[in-house]
Amino acid sequence: MKFVISPVFALVCFLSVTLIEAAEPVHVLVWDERQPRQSEAYDNFLGNEIAAQLKALEAGLEVRSVSLDDPQQGLSVDNLEWADVIIWWGHVRQNEVLDDNANRILDRVLAGEVDLIALHSAHWSKPFMKAMNWRSIEDGKRHFEQFTDGAKFSIETVDPPRPYTVPTHGSLLTPAYFSYKKSQTDYQGMIHLPWCCFPDYRPDGAPSQVAVKLPEHPIAKGLPKGFQVQQTEMYNEPFHVPVPDEVIFEETWELGERFRAGMIWNIGEGKVFYFRPGHETFPVYKQAEVIRVLANACQWLGTN
């Protein structure tokens, strides 16, 4: 007997498969260094709090919470291959992360296999800094190409003076690009890599006001035009990072400080989202608006 599949039946099957695929949850790996001071605001560590809050939203996310003290620092091949998005919290234990683990995360971001969300003090996390260095070098290549008139050029990179130091106001903003002629047809480019820091911080818990700069962006979905973070640490510009592709949020304080609080960079085939509000001794990640930002970011990054 010969079976004939009607166009209508074929369409129904196609739509059913499409809906099933669309229902596939976004896999979110929440990584936390886990250190004792988190107990001032969180009963069961900051990362576990974020994971629990995201699960409670029932936002199409499947969440794993891992830590620096887990086997392979929580960054096993299984965890990294499973993850669509990594949310990263680090502060006082940044240097304990193995370079190999940070490099593997960067490789996966570059390949479009995972996206990274760096929270607050993760501006000094190894995965974030490696991503910012990569972007700075790519931006530098494009910068030098404007001025070399077809001449060949080589690139040398210069690290910040010392790791984990704070730049002063008036310092040259990094990344910074310099070049000189070795000959008429041979140029040398120098890239001073980004400090990934800023001149001012104040951990007094004063509230901040967050303004939504791109209200139509998927990460801002369901948020008001502005909201208050009730307790947070202050960071003040300038933030020494490459120029972001998008700035979604800006944060201000009563004393006049400001910070680009939500920034996105395209890193190869993947993306990095930096979200500033935080500090381990304040219950920032119990606040509904903050968790909504993270859920929106995971949904958007994990499906694009």
MODAUR-V945466 format. One line per field, one symbol per residue. ss: DSSP state (h for helix, s for strand, l for the rest). phi: phi as a letter, one per 20 degrees, with the letter a starting at -180 (. if undefined). burial: 1 if it has 16 or more other ideal C-beta (glycine too) atoms within 10 Angstrom, else 0. A space follows every 10 residues. Layout:
ss=???
phi=???
burial=???
This chain:
ss=llllllhhhh hhhhhhhhhh hhlllsssss sslllhhhhh lllllhhhhh hhhhhhhlll ssssssslll hhhhllhhhh hhllsssssl lllhhhllhh hhhhhhhhhh llllsssssh hhhhlhhhhh hhhhhhhhhh hhhhhlllll lsssssssll llllllllll lllllsssss sssllsssss ssllllllls sslllllsss sslllllhhh lllllssssl lllsssllll lllllsssss sslllllsss ssssssslls ssssslllll lllhhhlhhh hhhhhhhhhh hhll
phi=.eedefgfff ffffffffff ffeffeedde dcflcgffff ccfcmffffg fffffffldm ddcddcbgef gllmdfgfff fffecdeddb bedgffffgg fffffggffg emebdddddl ffgdffffff fffgffffff gfffffceln ffbdcddcfg gbflddfegn fgfdfcccbb eebfcbdddc deffflbbfc bbeenffcdd eeecfefgfe gmeffabdef baeeccfeee bggffbdecc dccfeofbbf ebcccecmed ccddcfgrpf ecegedegff ffgffgffff ffdc
burial=0000000000 0000000000 0000011111 1111100100 1100111111 1111000010 1110111100 0011100011 0011111111 1001001000 1101110110 0001111111 1111111111 1111111011 0001000000 0010000001 0000001000 0001111010 0000001011 1111111110 1000010101 0110001011 0010001011 1111111111 1101000111 1110001111 1111101101 1111111111 1111101011 1111111111 1100
